[in-house]
Amino acid sequence: MPKTEVILPDPETGKRYNAQSSCLKARFGRKAVKISLNGGFTCPNIDGTKGTGGCTYCSAKGSGDFGGDPRDSIAEQFRSGKAALEKKWGTDAVYIPYFQANTSTYAPLSRLKRLYGEALAQENVVGLAVSTRPDCISAKTADYLGELARQTYLTVELGLQTVHDETAARINRCHSYGDFLTGYELLRRRGVNVTVHIINGLPGESREMMLETVRRLSKLDIHGIKIHLLHMIRGTETARQYLNGEFAAMTMEEYVETVCDQLELLPKSVMIERLTGDGDRATLVAPLWSMDKKAVLNGIDKEMRRRGSVQGCRF
C-alpha cells in the first residue's frame, strides 16, 4: 500500500487540518473574509416546484440567518457587512461576497448576472461564493459560472447533507445523491470549485452512515467541505420530532469524535471551511452545547492531537 502523504500541523495555527483561513491567507497574502449576502432567492423545495415547507431543519430565513436584508441592495448589504467585519479584522482584509440564503442559483440567468456582478464590483473583493442546491445547476448556469471561475476565485457550495437517499427523503430534501452528482459534474467539467455541505446528526443516521458520506465525497474532486451539526430550530419539523422523542441529538463528545474520523478520511487537499455551525441563540432548541463554538473547535483540536492524527491520514 503506498504511503499516504499527510498534512503536518500548521505552524501558525497548530491546526491538523487544511483550515480555510490559512488556505485563503496563502492564496491572497492577507486575511480574506466572507460577507454574507441575501439575494432574495427562494427554493424549489419551498415554492412547490420540488416540494413545500423546505427541508425539515431549515429556518424561516433559509439558512441565511446571519445574512443581509434582501430589501437592501447587494451594495448596501456588502457595505454594512464590511463595516461590521472591519471592527474585528481591521481594514487590511480582502473580501469574498457570499450568497448564502436559500438557493442562490434559483433565478433567471439575467438576474444572477446582475446580482453576482454587483457583488464582484465592490471594494477589495477577490472572489465570490454561491450557496445552492445541486439540482438547481442547469447547463446554461454552469456555463456562466465557468466563465466567472476563469475571472475570479469562485466557489459554488452544493448542499448535499447526506449521501443516503433514505435520510434525504426523511428530511424532505427532495433531491437524491444522483442529483448531487449531476450538479457536481456540470460544475467540475467547467472548472468550477465545488464545496460540499454535509450535516452530522440527521434523524436516523448512525455514525457509520455519517462516515460513509465522507468516504464517498473523498473519491470526488471537491475543493472544500463544510461539516455542520444538526440544529433543532424552534418552529421547524426537526425540532418538533426531537421534542417528541423521535430521535436524539448528538452529544458534544459524539460530534467531536465523528468529525475527527471524517477529517482523517478526507484528502489532504480538501479545504475545511467549517467544522460546526452557528444556530440562532434566540431560536435554538438543541443541542445547547453547540452555542459554545469555541469549546467544540477546541475539542476537535484536542482530539486530533490526542490521536496524533492529521487530515488525510486514513484517506
TIRO-740279 format. One record per atom (N, C-alpha, C): x, y, z; residue in one letter. Coordinates in steps of 0.2 Angstrom, whole numbers, padded with zeros to 4 digits, always signed. Layout:
<gutis>
XYZA
...
</gutis>
This chain:
<gutis>
+0004-0006+0000M
+0000+0000+0000M
+0004+0006+0000M
+0003+0011-0005P
+0008+0017-0005P
+0007+0021+0001P
+0012+0024+0003K
+0012+0029+0009K
+0008+0035+0008K
+0004+0036+0013T
-0001+0042+0012T
+0003+0048+0014T
+0003+0053+0010E
+0005+0060+0011E
+0001+0064+0016E
+0003+0066+0021V
-0002+0069+0026V
+0000+0076+0028V
-0004+0080+0031I
-0003+0087+0032I
+0000+0087+0039I
+0006+0091+0040L
+0009+0092+0046L
+0005+0098+0050L
+0005+0098+0056P
+0001+0104+0060P
+0003+0110+0057P
-0001+0115+0056D
+0000+0121+0053D
+0004+0125+0058D
+0010+0127+0056P
+0015+0131+0061P
+0012+0137+0064P
+0007+0140+0061E
+0005+0147+0063E
-0001+0145+0068E
-0006+0141+0066T
-0012+0140+0070T
-0012+0133+0074T
-0007+0129+0072G
-0007+0122+0075G
-0013+0117+0073G
-0017+0119+0068K
-0022+0115+0066K
-0019+0109+0062K
-0023+0103+0063R
-0021+0097+0060R
-0025+0096+0054R
-0028+0101+0051Y
-0032+0100+0045Y
-0031+0106+0041Y
-0033+0106+0035N
-0032+0111+0030N
-0037+0117+0031N
-0036+0121+0036A
-0041+0126+0038A
-0042+0132+0032A
-0048+0134+0031Q
-0050+0139+0026Q
-0046+0145+0027Q
-0045+0147+0034S
-0042+0154+0035S
-0035+0154+0032S
-0031+0148+0034S
-0024+0148+0032S
-0024+0147+0024S
-0028+0143+0021C
-0028+0142+0014C
-0029+0149+0010C
-0034+0153+0012L
-0036+0159+0009L
-0030+0164+0010L
-0027+0164+0016K
-0022+0169+0018K
-0016+0167+0013K
-0014+0161+0012A
-0009+0159+0007A
-0011+0161+0000A
-0017+0161-0002R
-0019+0162-0009R
-0018+0170-0010R
-0021+0174-0005F
-0022+0181-0006F
-0016+0185-0002F
-0012+0182+0002G
-0007+0186+0005G
-0009+0190+0011G
-0016+0189+0013R
-0018+0193+0019R
-0025+0190+0021R
-0028+0192+0026K
-0034+0189+0029K
-0040+0190+0023K
-0043+0185+0022A
-0049+0185+0017A
-0055+0183+0021A
-0060+0187+0020V
-0066+0186+0025V
-0072+0186+0020V
-0077+0182+0021K
-0083+0181+0018K
-0088+0186+0021K
-0092+0189+0016I
-0098+0194+0018I
-0104+0191+0016I
-0108+0189+0021S
-0114+0185+0019S
-0120+0190+0016S
-0122+0188+0010L
-0127+0192+0007L
-0134+0188+0006L
-0139+0192+0005N
-0146+0188+0004N
-0148+0191-0003N
-0148+0187-0008G
-0151+0189-0014G
-0158+0189-0015G
-0162+0187-0010G
-0169+0187-0011G
-0172+0181-0015G
-0168+0176-0015F
-0169+0170-0018F
-0174+0166-0014F
-0178+0161-0017T
-0182+0156-0014T
-0179+0149-0015T
-0183+0144-0015C
-0180+0137-0016C
-0186+0133-0019C
-0184+0128-0023P
-0189+0124-0027P
-0192+0119-0022P
-0189+0119-0016N
-0192+0115-0011N
-0196+0118-0006N
-0197+0125-0008I
-0202+0129-0004I
-0208+0131-0008I
-0206+0133-0015D
-0212+0136-0019D
-0216+0131-0022D
-0215+0124-0021G
-0219+0119-0024G
-0216+0116-0030G
-0211+0119-0033T
-0208+0116-0039T
-0205+0108-0037T
-0202+0108-0032K
-0200+0101-0029K
-0204+0099-0023K
-0205+0103-0019G
-0209+0102-0013G
-0211+0108-0010G
-0214+0107-0004T
-0216+0113+0000T
-0214+0112+0008T
-0213+0118+0011G
-0211+0118+0018G
-0203+0118+0019G
-0200+0116+0013G
-0192+0116+0014G
-0190+0110+0018G
-0183+0109+0018C
-0180+0104+0022C
-0183+0104+0030C
-0183+0099+0033T
-0187+0099+0039T
-0183+0103+0045T
-0176+0104+0043Y
-0172+0108+0048Y
-0171+0115+0046Y
-0174+0117+0041C
-0172+0124+0038C
-0176+0129+0042C
-0172+0134+0043S
-0175+0140+0047S
-0179+0144+0042S
-0183+0149+0045A
-0188+0153+0041A
-0184+0157+0036A
-0177+0159+0038K
-0173+0163+0034K
-0169+0159+0029K
-0171+0152+0028G
-0167+0148+0023G
-0160+0148+0024G
-0158+0146+0030S
-0151+0145+0032S
-0147+0152+0031S
-0150+0157+0030G
-0147+0164+0029G
-0148+0168+0035G
-0148+0165+0041D
-0150+0169+0047D
-0145+0175+0049D
-0139+0174+0046F
-0134+0179+0048F
-0132+0183+0041F
-0136+0183+0036G
-0135+0186+0030G
-0138+0193+0030G
-0138+0196+0025G
-0140+0203+0024G
-0148+0203+0024G
-0151+0209+0023D
-0158+0210+0022D
-0159+0211+0015D
-0163+0206+0012P
-0164+0206+0005P
-0168+0212+0002P
-0171+0216+0007R
-0174+0223+0005R
-0169+0228+0003R
-0162+0227+0005D
-0157+0231+0003D
-0153+0229-0003D
-0150+0233-0006S
-0146+0232-0012S
-0140+0227-0010S
-0138+0224-0015I
-0132+0220-0014I
-0126+0225-0011I
-0125+0230-0014A
-0120+0235-0012A
-0121+0237-0005A
-0127+0239-0003E
-0129+0241+0004E
-0127+0235+0009E
-0129+0229+0007Q
-0128+0224+0011Q
-0120+0223+0012Q
-0117+0223+0007F
-0110+0222+0007F
-0106+0228+0011F
-0108+0234+0010R
-0105+0239+0014R
-0107+0238+0022R
-0113+0236+0023S
-0114+0235+0030S
-0110+0230+0033S
-0110+0224+0030G
-0106+0218+0032G
-0099+0220+0033G
-0096+0224+0028K
-0089+0226+0028K
-0087+0230+0034K
-0092+0235+0036A
-0091+0239+0041A
-0091+0235+0048A
-0095+0230+0048A
-0095+0226+0054A
-0089+0222+0055A
-0086+0219+0049L
-0081+0215+0050L
-0074+0219+0051L
-0074+0225+0049E
-0068+0229+0050E
-0067+0230+0057E
-0072+0230+0061K
-0071+0231+0068K
-0068+0225+0071K
-0068+0219+0068K
-0065+0213+0071K
-0058+0212+0067K
-0058+0213+0061W
-0052+0211+0057W
-0048+0217+0055W
-0050+0223+0056G
-0046+0229+0054G
-0048+0231+0046G
-0044+0235+0043T
-0045+0237+0036T
-0041+0234+0031T
-0037+0229+0034D
-0032+0226+0029D
-0034+0220+0026D
-0040+0218+0027A
-0043+0212+0024A
-0046+0213+0017A
-0046+0207+0014V
-0050+0207+0007V
-0056+0203+0008V
-0061+0203+0003Y
-0067+0201+0005Y
-0070+0196-0001Y
-0074+0191+0001I
-0077+0187-0004I
-0085+0187-0002I
-0089+0191-0007P
-0096+0191-0006P
-0099+0184-0006P
-0103+0182-0001Y
-0106+0175-0001Y
-0113+0175-0001Y
-0116+0173-0006F
-0123+0172-0007F
-0125+0166-0003F
-0128+0167+0003Q
-0129+0161+0007Q
-0137+0159+0008Q
-0141+0164+0008A
-0148+0162+0010A
-0152+0158+0004A
-0155+0153+0006N
-0159+0149+0001N
-0155+0146-0005N
-0158+0146-0011T
-0155+0143-0016T
-0152+0148-0021T
-0146+0150-0021S
-0143+0156-0024S
-0142+0156-0031S
-0144+0150-0035T
-0144+0150-0042T
-0151+0149-0045T
-0156+0149-0040Y
-0163+0148-0042Y
-0166+0154-0045Y
-0164+0156-0051A
-0167+0163-0054A
-0165+0163-0061A
-0168+0167-0065P
-0166+0168-0072P
-0158+0170-0072P
-0155+0168-0077L
-0148+0169-0078L
-0147+0177-0078L
-0151+0181-0081S
-0150+0188-0081S
-0150+0191-0074S
-0154+0188-0069R
-0154+0191-0063R
-0148+0188-0059R
-0145+0182-0060L
-0139+0180-0057L
-0133+0185-0059L
-0133+0186-0066K
-0128+0190-0068K
-0128+0197-0065K
-0134+0200-0064R
-0134+0207-0061R
-0132+0206-0054R
-0135+0201-0050L
-0133+0201-0043L
-0126+0199-0042L
-0123+0194-0045Y
-0116+0192-0044Y
-0111+0198-0047Y
-0113+0201-0052G
-0109+0207-0055G
-0109+0213-0050G
-0114+0214-0047E
-0114+0220-0042E
-0110+0218-0036E
-0110+0212-0034A
-0106+0209-0028A
-0098+0210-0030A
-0097+0208-0036L
-0090+0207-0038L
-0087+0214-0039L
-0091+0219-0040A
-0089+0226-0041A
-0087+0230-0035A
-0088+0227-0029Q
-0087+0231-0023Q
-0080+0231-0021Q
-0078+0235-0016E
-0071+0237-0015E
-0068+0231-0011E
-0062+0230-0014N
-0057+0225-0011N
-0060+0218-0011N
-0064+0216-0016V
-0067+0210-0017V
-0062+0205-0022V
-0061+0199-0019V
-0056+0195-0023V
-0059+0188-0025V
-0066+0188-0024G
-0069+0181-0026G
-0076+0182-0025G
-0079+0176-0026L
-0087+0175-0025L
-0088+0168-0022L
-0093+0168-0018A
-0095+0161-0015A
-0103+0161-0016A
-0105+0155-0019V
-0113+0155-0020V
-0115+0148-0017V
-0120+0148-0013S
-0123+0143-0010S
-0129+0141-0013S
-0130+0134-0015T
-0136+0132-0019T
-0137+0125-0018T
-0143+0122-0021R
-0144+0115-0021R
-0141+0112-0028R
-0139+0106-0027P
-0136+0103-0033P
-0141+0102-0039P
-0147+0102-0038D
-0152+0101-0043D
-0155+0108-0046D
-0151+0113-0044C
-0153+0120-0047C
-0147+0122-0051C
-0143+0118-0054I
-0137+0120-0058I
-0139+0117-0065I
-0141+0122-0070S
-0143+0120-0077S
-0136+0121-0081S
-0137+0118-0087A
-0131+0118-0091A
-0129+0126-0092A
-0134+0130-0094K
-0133+0137-0095K
-0130+0141-0089K
-0133+0139-0083T
-0130+0142-0077T
-0123+0140-0076T
-0121+0133-0077A
-0115+0131-0076A
-0110+0134-0081A
-0112+0135-0087D
-0108+0139-0092D
-0106+0146-0089D
-0111+0149-0087Y
-0109+0156-0084Y
-0105+0156-0078Y
-0106+0151-0074L
-0101+0150-0068L
-0094+0148-0070L
-0094+0144-0075G
-0087+0143-0078G
-0084+0149-0080G
-0087+0153-0084E
-0084+0160-0086E
-0082+0164-0080E
-0086+0164-0075L
-0084+0168-0068L
-0078+0165-0065L
-0077+0158-0065A
-0072+0155-0062A
-0065+0156-0066A
-0066+0158-0072R
-0059+0160-0076R
-0057+0167-0074R
-0062+0171-0071Q
-0061+0178-0070Q
-0059+0180-0063Q
-0062+0175-0058T
-0061+0177-0051T
-0060+0170-0047T
-0059+0171-0041Y
-0059+0165-0036Y
-0066+0163-0035Y
-0069+0158-0038L
-0076+0157-0037L
-0077+0150-0034L
-0081+0149-0029T
-0083+0143-0026T
-0091+0142-0026T
-0093+0137-0028V
-0100+0135-0028V
-0101+0130-0022V
-0105+0132-0018E
-0107+0127-0012E
-0113+0123-0013E
-0112+0117-0014L
-0118+0112-0015L
-0120+0109-0009L
-0127+0110-0007G
-0130+0107-0001G
-0131+0100-0002G
-0127+0095+0000L
-0129+0088+0000L
-0132+0085+0006L
-0129+0087+0012Q
-0131+0085+0018Q
-0129+0077+0020Q
-0131+0073+0015T
-0130+0066+0016T
-0130+0062+0009T
-0126+0057+0009V
-0127+0053+0003V
-0132+0048+0003V
-0136+0047+0009H
-0141+0042+0010H
-0148+0044+0008H
-0150+0042+0002D
-0157+0044+0000D
-0162+0043+0005D
-0162+0038+0009E
-0167+0037+0014E
-0167+0042+0019E
-0162+0045+0021T
-0161+0051+0025T
-0164+0057+0022T
-0162+0058+0015A
-0164+0064+0012A
-0172+0064+0011A
-0175+0058+0010A
-0182+0058+0010A
-0185+0060+0017A
-0182+0057+0022R
-0184+0059+0029R
-0184+0066+0031R
-0179+0070+0028I
-0178+0077+0030I
-0182+0081+0024I
-0185+0078+0019N
-0189+0082+0014N
-0184+0086+0010N
-0178+0083+0008R
-0173+0086+0004R
-0175+0087-0003R
-0179+0082-0006C
-0182+0082-0012C
-0177+0082-0018C
-0171+0079-0016H
-0166+0078-0022H
-0162+0072-0019H
-0159+0068-0024S
-0156+0062-0022S
-0148+0063-0023S
-0144+0058-0021Y
-0137+0058-0022Y
-0135+0058-0029Y
-0139+0055-0033G
-0138+0055-0040G
-0139+0062-0043G
-0144+0066-0040D
-0145+0073-0042D
-0138+0077-0041D
-0136+0076-0035F
-0130+0079-0032F
-0124+0078-0037F
-0123+0072-0039L
-0118+0070-0044L
-0118+0074-0050L
-0125+0074-0053T
-0126+0078-0059T
-0124+0085-0059T
-0126+0088-0053G
-0124+0095-0052G
-0117+0096-0052G
-0114+0092-0048Y
-0106+0092-0046Y
-0103+0092-0053Y
-0105+0087-0057E
-0101+0086-0063E
-0102+0091-0068E
-0108+0094-0069L
-0109+0100-0073L
-0104+0106-0071L
-0103+0107-0065L
-0098+0112-0062L
-0091+0110-0063L
-0089+0104-0062R
-0082+0102-0062R
-0079+0102-0069R
-0084+0100-0074R
-0082+0100-0081R
-0080+0107-0084R
-0083+0112-0080R
-0081+0119-0082R
-0076+0122-0078R
-0073+0118-0073G
-0068+0121-0069G
-0070+0125-0063G
-0076+0124-0061V
-0078+0127-0055V
-0077+0124-0049V
-0074+0127-0044N
-0073+0124-0037N
-0079+0123-0034N
-0080+0117-0031V
-0086+0114-0028V
-0084+0113-0020V
-0088+0116-0016T
-0088+0115-0009T
-0094+0111-0007T
-0094+0106-0003V
-0100+0102-0001V
-0102+0103+0006V
-0108+0104+0007H
-0111+0104+0014H
-0113+0098+0016H
-0112+0095+0022I
-0114+0089+0025I
-0117+0091+0032I
-0121+0087+0035I
-0124+0088+0041I
-0123+0081+0045I
-0120+0082+0051N
-0120+0076+0056N
-0126+0077+0061N
-0128+0071+0062G
-0134+0070+0067G
-0141+0070+0064G
-0141+0069+0058L
-0148+0069+0055L
-0152+0063+0057L
-0158+0064+0058P
-0163+0059+0061P
-0161+0052+0057P
-0160+0047+0061G
-0160+0040+0059G
-0153+0038+0057G
-0148+0043+0057E
-0141+0041+0054E
-0137+0039+0060E
-0133+0034+0058S
-0128+0031+0063S
-0122+0034+0061S
-0117+0034+0066R
-0110+0036+0065R
-0107+0033+0058R
-0108+0027+0057E
-0105+0024+0051E
-0108+0027+0045E
-0115+0029+0045M
-0118+0032+0039M
-0115+0039+0038M
-0113+0043+0043M
-0110+0049+0043M
-0103+0049+0040M
-0100+0043+0042L
-0093+0042+0039L
-0093+0040+0032L
-0098+0036+0030E
-0099+0034+0023E
-0100+0040+0018E
-0104+0045+0021T
-0105+0051+0017T
-0098+0054+0015T
-0094+0055+0020V
-0087+0057+0018V
-0083+0053+0014V
-0083+0046+0015R
-0080+0042+0011R
-0081+0043+0004R
-0088+0043+0002R
-0089+0044-0005R
-0087+0051-0008R
-0088+0056-0004L
-0085+0063-0006L
-0078+0063-0007L
-0074+0059-0003S
-0067+0059-0003S
-0064+0056-0010S
-0069+0053-0014K
-0067+0050-0020K
-0068+0055-0026K
-0071+0061-0024L
-0073+0066-0029L
-0068+0071-0029L
-0068+0076-0034D
-0063+0081-0034D
-0066+0087-0031D
-0067+0087-0025I
-0070+0093-0022I
-0065+0098-0019I
-0067+0104-0019H
-0062+0110-0017H
-0062+0111-0009H
-0068+0110-0006G
-0069+0111+0001G
-0075+0107+0003G
-0076+0108+0010I
-0081+0104+0013I
-0083+0109+0019I
-0090+0109+0021K
-0092+0112+0027K
-0096+0106+0031K
-0094+0105+0037I
-0097+0100+0041I
-0101+0104+0046I
-0107+0102+0046H
-0112+0105+0051H
-0115+0101+0056H
-0117+0103+0061L
-0121+0099+0066L
-0128+0101+0065L
-0132+0096+0066L
-0139+0097+0065L
-0142+0101+0071L
-0145+0107+0070H
-0148+0111+0075H
-0155+0110+0074H
-0158+0110+0080M
-0165+0110+0081M
-0168+0117+0082M
-0171+0120+0077I
-0173+0127+0077I
-0180+0127+0079I
-0182+0131+0083R
-0189+0132+0085R
-0194+0133+0079R
-0199+0130+0079G
-0204+0131+0073G
-0203+0126+0067G
-0197+0122+0067T
-0196+0118+0062T
-0198+0111+0063T
-0199+0107+0058E
-0202+0100+0059E
-0196+0096+0063E
-0190+0097+0062T
-0185+0093+0065T
-0185+0095+0073T
-0187+0101+0075A
-0187+0102+0082A
-0193+0099+0085A
-0199+0099+0081R
-0205+0095+0083R
-0203+0088+0084R
-0200+0084+0080Q
-0198+0077+0080Q
-0194+0076+0086Q
-0189+0081+0087Y
-0184+0080+0093Y
-0188+0080+0099Y
-0192+0085+0100L
-0196+0086+0106L
-0201+0081+0108L
-0203+0077+0102N
-0207+0072+0103N
-0204+0065+0104N
-0197+0066+0105G
-0193+0060+0106G
-0192+0055+0100G
-0193+0057+0094E
-0192+0053+0088E
-0185+0052+0087E
-0180+0056+0089F
-0173+0055+0088F
-0169+0059+0093F
-0163+0057+0094A
-0159+0060+0099A
-0154+0065+0096A
-0152+0070+0100A
-0147+0074+0097A
-0140+0071+0099A
-0135+0073+0095M
-0128+0071+0096M
-0126+0074+0103M
-0122+0071+0107T
-0118+0074+0112T
-0112+0077+0109T
-0109+0082+0113M
-0103+0085+0110M
-0097+0080+0109M
-0097+0075+0114E
-0091+0070+0113E
-0092+0066+0107E
-0099+0064+0105E
-0100+0060+0099E
-0098+0064+0093E
-0100+0071+0093Y
-0099+0075+0087Y
-0092+0076+0086Y
-0088+0077+0091V
-0081+0078+0091V
-0077+0072+0088V
-0079+0066+0090E
-0076+0060+0088E
-0078+0059+0081E
-0084+0060+0079T
-0086+0059+0072T
-0082+0064+0067T
-0082+0070+0069V
-0079+0075+0065V
-0071+0073+0064V
-0068+0071+0069C
-0061+0069+0068C
-0060+0063+0064C
-0065+0058+0064D
-0065+0052+0060D
-0065+0055+0053D
-0070+0059+0051Q
-0071+0062+0045Q
-0065+0066+0042Q
-0062+0070+0046L
-0056+0073+0044L
-0050+0068+0042L
-0050+0063+0045E
-0045+0058+0044E
-0046+0055+0037E
-0052+0054+0035L
-0054+0051+0029L
-0054+0056+0023L
-0054+0062+0024L
-0054+0067+0018L
-0047+0068+0015L
-0046+0069+0009P
-0040+0070+0006P
-0037+0076+0009P
-0030+0077+0009K
-0027+0082+0012K
-0028+0089+0008K
-0030+0088+0002S
-0031+0094-0002S
-0037+0098-0001S
-0042+0094+0002V
-0048+0097+0003V
-0048+0103+0008V
-0051+0109+0007M
-0051+0114+0012M
-0057+0113+0016M
-0055+0114+0023I
-0060+0113+0028I
-0063+0120+0029I
-0069+0121+0027E
-0072+0128+0028E
-0076+0129+0034E
-0079+0123+0037R
-0082+0124+0043R
-0082+0117+0046R
-0082+0117+0053L
-0082+0111+0057L
-0088+0111+0062L
-0092+0116+0062T
-0098+0116+0066T
-0102+0122+0064T
-0108+0122+0065G
-0112+0128+0063G
-0114+0133+0068G
-0117+0138+0066D
-0120+0143+0071D
-0127+0143+0071D
-0130+0141+0077G
-0138+0142+0077G
-0140+0148+0081G
-0145+0151+0079D
-0148+0157+0081D
-0150+0156+0089D
-0146+0159+0093R
-0147+0158+0101R
-0154+0159+0103R
-0158+0163+0099A
-0165+0165+0101A
-0170+0160+0099A
-0168+0155+0095T
-0172+0150+0092T
-0170+0143+0093T
-0164+0142+0095L
-0161+0136+0096L
-0164+0132+0101L
-0166+0126+0100V
-0169+0121+0104V
-0164+0116+0107V
-0160+0114+0102A
-0155+0109+0104A
-0150+0108+0098A
-0144+0105+0099P
-0141+0104+0106P
-0138+0111+0109P
-0139+0112+0115L
-0137+0119+0118L
-0130+0119+0118L
-0126+0114+0119W
-0119+0114+0119W
-0116+0117+0113W
-0119+0117+0108S
-0117+0120+0101S
-0116+0127+0102S
-0119+0131+0106M
-0118+0138+0107M
-0111+0140+0109M
-0107+0135+0112D
-0101+0136+0114D
-0096+0134+0108D
-0096+0138+0103K
-0092+0136+0097K
-0085+0135+0098K
-0082+0139+0102K
-0075+0139+0104K
-0073+0132+0107K
-0078+0130+0112A
-0077+0123+0115A
-0077+0117+0110A
-0081+0118+0105V
-0082+0112+0100V
-0076+0112+0096V
-0073+0118+0094L
-0067+0118+0089L
-0061+0116+0093L
-0061+0118+0100N
-0055+0116+0104N
-0055+0109+0105N
-0061+0106+0106G
-0062+0099+0107G
-0060+0095+0101G
-0061+0097+0095I
-0059+0094+0089I
-0051+0094+0089I
-0048+0100+0090D
-0041+0101+0090D
-0038+0096+0095D
-0040+0096+0101K
-0038+0092+0107K
-0038+0084+0105K
-0044+0082+0102E
-0044+0075+0100E
-0039+0073+0094E
-0038+0078+0089M
-0034+0076+0084M
-0027+0076+0087M
-0025+0080+0092R
-0018+0079+0095R
-0018+0073+0099R
-0023+0071+0103R
-0023+0065+0107R
-0022+0059+0102R
-0025+0059+0096R
-0024+0053+0092R
-0017+0053+0088R
-0014+0059+0088G
-0008+0060+0084G
-0010+0060+0076G
-0016+0062+0075S
-0018+0061+0068S
-0019+0068+0064S
-0019+0068+0058V
-0020+0074+0054V
-0025+0072+0048V
-0027+0077+0045Q
-0032+0076+0039Q
-0029+0072+0034Q
-0032+0067+0032G
-0030+0063+0026G
-0026+0057+0028G
-0025+0056+0035C
-0021+0050+0037C
-0024+0043+0036C
-0031+0043+0035R
-0034+0037+0033R
-0037+0037+0026R
-0035+0042+0022F
-0038+0043+0015F
-0035+0037+0011F
</gutis>
